[in-house]
Amino acid sequence: MADARLQRIDEYRYRIPRDQTVGMRTDVVVFASAPLIEQIRKDQSLVQAMNVATLPGIVGPSLAMPDIHQGYGFPIGGVAAIDAEQGVVSPGGVGFDINCGVRLVRTNLSESAVRPRLRELIDHIFREVPCGAGSQGRIHIKRNELDNVLRKGARWMVENGYGDVRDTQFAEAGGALDGALPDKVSDRAKERGAPQLGTLGSGNHFLEVQYVDEVHDGPAANTMGIRQGQVLVLIHSGSRGLGHQVCTDYVALMNQVMPKYKITLPDRQLACAPACSEEGKAYLGAMAAAANFAWANRQAIMHFLRDAFRRVFGGDIWLDLVYDVCHNIAKHETHSVAGRKCEVLVHRKGATRAFPPGHRETPAEYRTIGQPVFVPGSMGTASWVLVGRQGAMEETFGSVCHGAGRLMSRTAVRKGKDARQEQRKLEERGIIVRAESRDGILEELPEAYKNVDEVIEVVHKAGLAQKVARLRPMGVIKG
């Protein structure tokens, strides 16, 4: 159905026109190249983007990034802006891993200095940062302390000795969203999350030691303190079991209350409620709390990462936060729509904020270059550093892709593969991988993902973001 309606706008844009017969309130706009479109057609993500276009209060098109693939209700790589007063909020538009995001850390080490001791470093990191589905962290907090974490996010970690003030200054939203309501987070969610601070988790989460392979924008790279051959670390984790439970709880609640608000949708996974309703406000408060937990989690991981580096390379080693940006979130923002300013609730599901130069929500040090954007590829390919551009504000509510985008299911990519053999193949290419489980390696093999360079080319050429640097993996920690 979606395939037949897909129209090419130009080399990097496609459209599915609004169709009222299926309840669409707006168009779908897809950012992709011709080869990527052929890959995107293979799953139900375009149908899901059409379903998103049926949400009450949607403003502007339902947007699909070049890494789009099928998700829960919303496609992963989907963006939707919904009127903050008259529209709805949908937990599926944020996802189960609330504020899954990435944090880029720069070091004062070069690839040549790290390479001889890389295995030792990866072993230390693997011991310091627990990973895997049931992993438990080294930070033990009481119930009342957890509520403070949910309110303060990364700031709570810094106040309690897990980092320094600069770390919060270079995180999106300062490492904590306002409006968090810990009392709207269920006891079950808190039970799941309390032991998990400072843990990576499983699935596509990772910690990757990388080096700068190419610099494409020297001034922007210099502003971020990035140089050719430098060792950086990318941390990808989220809100763990706490965020998953928050989404589970509120999808169930909103499915119950939709009849009360006379909302009908083509997919129950899009379950929603008016953003200004009691249920909508409760979800947004719980979501903010889970997002703050995720920022606290990545801050804790960074603290233990610093310990691992210092044990291997000594006390003169420093690790500074470049920036931390989230992928799964719904945020109140002001955007221009059809020439007028609108207050909207931007749902970014597997999508990254990419504000242009001069935006007040970007740290002052980066306002001349635009907000940093980090796009992981896969553990065998590359990751990218970008900066946001004005085109993103004009076309995508300040959003771009968040990764390469999955091409194969976890089951399909595991089939017929041996984890040790795949690990050896990566080591032959200079990439050391440590994982908690066999599946942690097999499910995230490079062939499971689209070509990240091609994905980046789309957002770069479409004017949504600009290339700054390409990073290559050296060592990878997986769940």
N, C-alpha and C positions, 0 to 999 in steps of 0.2 A: 504493500500500500504506500509506504513512505517513498520507496524507490521510484514509483511511477510519477510521483508529484515533485520530485527533486529537480530544481532548475539551477543551472549554472549562472551566476552573476558575473564573475570574472575568474581569474586564475586561482584565487585563494578564497573565494566565497561562493556558497550555494544557498538556495532558499527553498523552503517548502511553504507555499502560500497558505494563508489562513483558509480554513474550510469549516464553515459553520455547521455543515451537516454532521461533522464528527465532534462538534463542540469547541473547536479551536477559536480562541478569542484574538489571536495574533499569529504572525508568521513564525516560522522557525528559520534561523540563520545559522549556517554551518561554516566554520572556518576550516578549510582543508584544501589540499592539492588533489589533483586527479587520482594519483596512486593511493593516497590516503582514503579518499572517498570509496574506492573499491574495497578497501579493508573494512571501512565503517559499515558498509552495506551488509556485511556478513552476520551481524547480530541485530538485536531489536532496539539499539540505542536511538535510531532516528524516530521510530514509533514512540519511544519513551519521551523524546523531545517534543513530539506532537502532543502527547498527553499533558506535558507540562504547560503547553499553550492553552489548555482548558482551565487552568487554575483561576478562581475568582480574583480580580484585582491585578492581574499581570499587566505590567507596563513595558512597552517596547517588545521586541521579539523574544521568543524562547531561544537561547543561545547554546550552540554546541562548539566546543573547542576541538582542535585537531587530534587530541588524545582521547576523544569520546569513545566510550564503550558501555556496554549494558550494565546497569546497576540495579539498585532496589528502588523502584518507582521512578525517580529521576535517573537519567543517565549519568555515569561518572564522566566528568568533563562538561557538565551542564551548568548554565548560569540563568537565573530568572530573577528579575526585579519586580517586586509586588508592592502596590500602593500601601504605605505604612498605616494609613487610617482605614481604608475601605477594603483592603485585601486580606489574604490569609497568610498563615505560616504553616509550612509542611516539614515535619521532622525528616521525611525522606529526601527533602531538598538539601539537607545538611549531611545526613548519613549516620551510620552507627558509630563511626569513629570520629566523634565531634572534635574539631580542631586537630585532626591529623595534620601535621605540618612538617616543615623542614627548617633547620637551623644550620647556618654555615659558620664555621669557626676557622679563623686563620691562625697560622703558627709562624714562628720566626725560623722555621726549618726549611731546607730545600729537599727536593727529591733525592739528590745524591747523598745527603746526610742521613736520611731515613732508610733508604733502601737496604743498606747492610744490616740494619737491626729491625727490619720490618716484621719478621716473624715474631721476634721477642715482643715488639710493641703490640701486635695484634693479639698475642696470648695474654698480655697484661690487660688490654681493653676488654677482652672476652671474660676475664675474671672480675673486672670492676663493674661491668654493665650487664646485669642479668637480662637474658632474652628467652623467648619461647612463650607459648600460650599461657602457661600457668606460672610464669616467673614471678618471684617476689623480690622486692627491693630491700635495700639496707637501711632505709629511713623508716623508723617506727614511730607512728603518730597516734595520739588518742583521738577519740571521736570529736571533741570540741576543737582540737587542732586541725582536723580535716576540714571542718567548716571554715576555718580561717584560710586554709589553702584554697578552698573553693571561692572565697571572696577576693583574695589577694593574688593568686596565681604565682608567677615567678617572683613577685616582690616578697612573698612569704619565704621562699627559699633563700633569697639574698639576706633578708633580715635574720635568718636563722643559720647563717654561716655557709650557705651553699652557693657562693659566687659573690660578685661585687655589683655595685649600683649601676655601672656601665652596661651590665648584661640586660637590665630591664629597659634601659634607654634605647636599645637597638632591637627591641622586639615589637612586632605589630601590636598596637594598642597598649604599649608599655608592658606587655606580658600579662595583662589582666583586663577583661571587659568589665565595664560598669554594669550594674543591674543584676549581678549574680544573686540568686536566691537559693542558698543551700537547703532551706526547708522544703523546697520543691523537688529536691533530689531524694529518691526513695532510699529507705534503709538498705535494701538489697544492693542498690548501686554503690552506696558508700561501703558496704561490706566487701564488694568486689574490688573497689578502687583503693581502699586504704593500704593494703600491703604492696601496691604496685608502683609507688613513686620511684622513679629512677630506673625503670625497666623499659626495654625496647618493645617487647611483645613479639608477635609472630606475623605471618602473612608477608606483606610487602614492606614491612618495617625493616630498617637497617641502620647501621652506622658504617660509614665508608671513609677510609683515609684515601685522599686523592692528591693529585698534583696538577698545577696549571699547565695545560698542554698548549693552548693557543690563547692569545689576547687579541680581541677584535676591536676594542674601544679602550685605548690607552688611558685617556683622561678619567673615564669612569672607573676603570680598574684601579688607578692610582688613588682615587677618592675613597674607594673601598679597602685600600691597603692590600691589593692583590697584584702579584707580579709573576712573570714567567718562571716556571719551575718550582714555585712555592708549594709547600704542603698545606692542604686545607682538609677539614673534616666536615662531612655532611651528616647530620643527624635527622632521621625520619621516624617519628613516633607520634602518638596521639594520647587520647584520654583513656585508653585501655578498657578494662571491664566496666569502669564507672560510666564512661560515655556510651558504651554499647547498651548498658541497662537503661540509661536515660532515654535513648531513642526507642528501645523496646517498649518501655512504659508509656511513652507519649504517642507512639503509633497506635497502640491499643486504645488509649483514651480517646484519641481523635476519631478513630473509626466508630467509637460509641456515640460521639456527640455530633457527627456530621449531619444526621437526620434532623437534629434540633435546629441547625442553622440552614436547613434545606440545601445542603451541598451534595451534588452528585458528581462523580468522577468516573472516567473510564478504567481506572486502576485503583484498587483499594490501597495499594502501596503508596499512593500519593496522599493518603489521609491527612487532613488539615483542619484548621479551625480559624476563625477570624483572629488576626494578630492582636486585636484590641479586646478580645473576649477573655474571660477568666482562664479558660484552658490555654489560649494562645499566650497570654502573659506568663502563665505558670511554666509553659514549655520554654519560652525565651529566657526566663530566669534560671531554669535548670540547665539549659544549653550553655548559658554564659558561665555557670559554675563549672560545668564539664570542660568548657574551653579553657578556663583558668587552671583546672587540674592538668590539662595537657601542657600548658606553658610551664607550670611548675615541674612537670615530669621531664620536659626537655632541658630545663635548667639544671635539674638534679643529674641527668645524664652527662651534661657538659661538665659539671663539677667533678664527677668521677673520671671523666675523660682526661681532665687536666692532671689528676693524680697519676693516671697511667702513663702519660707522656713524661711527667717529671721523674717517675721511677726509672724510666729507661734512659732519658736524656739529661737528667739533672735539673737543679733548681733554677737555672737561668732560662729555661724554656718558658715561653708564654703562649697562651691561647686566648685570643680575643674574639668576641662575637661580631661577625659582620652584620647579620640580620637574622630575624626569625619571622617566618610568614606562615599563616595557616591556609589549609586547603578546604576544609569542610566547616562551613560557618554560615549563619544568617546575620547580617549586620544592617543596622539603620544607617543610611547614607543619603546625602543630597546629590542628585544628578539632574542634568538637563535632559528633558524629554520633549521633543517637538517644540523646542525653543523656550520652554518654561522650566523653572526649577521645581523638582518634586522630591518629597521625602519618601524614600522607598526602603523596603526590606530586601536586600540583595542576598539571595540564596546562592552560595558557591559550593557546588558538590564536585569535588575533584577539580577545583579551579583555584587559581591564585590571584590575589589582588595585585594590580599593576598600575599604581598611580603615577602620573607624569611629573616632570620637574615642576617645582613650585608648590606642590600640594602640602597643606599644613599638617597632614597626618604622617608625613614622611619625616624621619629625624632630620634636624637642621643640617647636619653634616652631608646629607644626601640630596638636599632639595635642588641643587643645581643639576643633578644628573638624572633624577627620577628614582622611584622606589626600587630597591633591589628585588629581583625575582629569581628563584632557584628552581630549576627543572631537572629532576633526576631522570636518567635514562634507565640503564640496567647495570648489574654488577660486572658485566663484561664489556660495556661500551663506553658511555660518557655521560656527564651531566653538564648543565649549562648555567651560567650566571647571565642574567639579562637585567635591563632596567625598563620600567614602564614608560609608555609614550602617550601623547595626547590622543592618538587614535583609539586607544583603549577607553578613554573617557567618552569619546564621541560614539563608539559603536558597541562596547561590551560592558558598560557600567564599571570601567576600570578593572577588567579581568582578563587573564590569559590562561593558557594550559598549566597543568600541574605536574606532568610527567610525559613519558613516551606513550602511555596508553597500552593496556593489555591487548594482545593479539590472539593468544591461545588461553584456553581455560587451564586451571591448575591441574585438573585431571588429564587433559590432553598432553600437556607439556611433560608430565611425569612418565607417560607411557613409554615403556621400553628403555628407560634411562637408568643408569647406575650412578648414584651420588658420588662415590669415590672417583669414578672415572671422570665425571664432569668436573670435580674439584681439581683433579690432576691437569685437565685441559686448561683450566683457568690459571693454574700455577705456572704452566708452561708459557703463558702470556704475561707473567709477572704479577698476577693477582692472587693474593692469599685469602682464602675464605675460611672462616670459622662459623659453624652453625650449630644450634642446639639440636636440630633434627635433620634427618635425610631429606624430608619434604621441604624443609626450609631452603635447601639448595635447589632441588629439582623444580619446585614451583616458580622460582624466580630466575630461571636460566635466561640468557639474553634473547633467545628465540621466542620467548613468551611475549615479547613486547615489540611495538612498532619501532621504526627507525627514529630515534630521538632527534637526529640532525634534521630529518625531513619535517618533523613536527615543529622544530624551532624555526626552520626556514619559513614556514607559513606565518607564524606570528610576527616574525621579523619583517617579511616582505609586505604583510598586511598593515604594518604600521602600528601594531598593538604593543610591541616591546622591541628593544634593540639588543643585539648580541654584545656581550662584554667579554666573556671568557669561556673557554671549553675546558672541562676538568676530566682527567682520566683516573680510573680507580687503581689503587695499589693494594689495599687490604679491605676486606668486607666482613662485618659481623652481621649474621642473620639469626632470626628466631628458629 
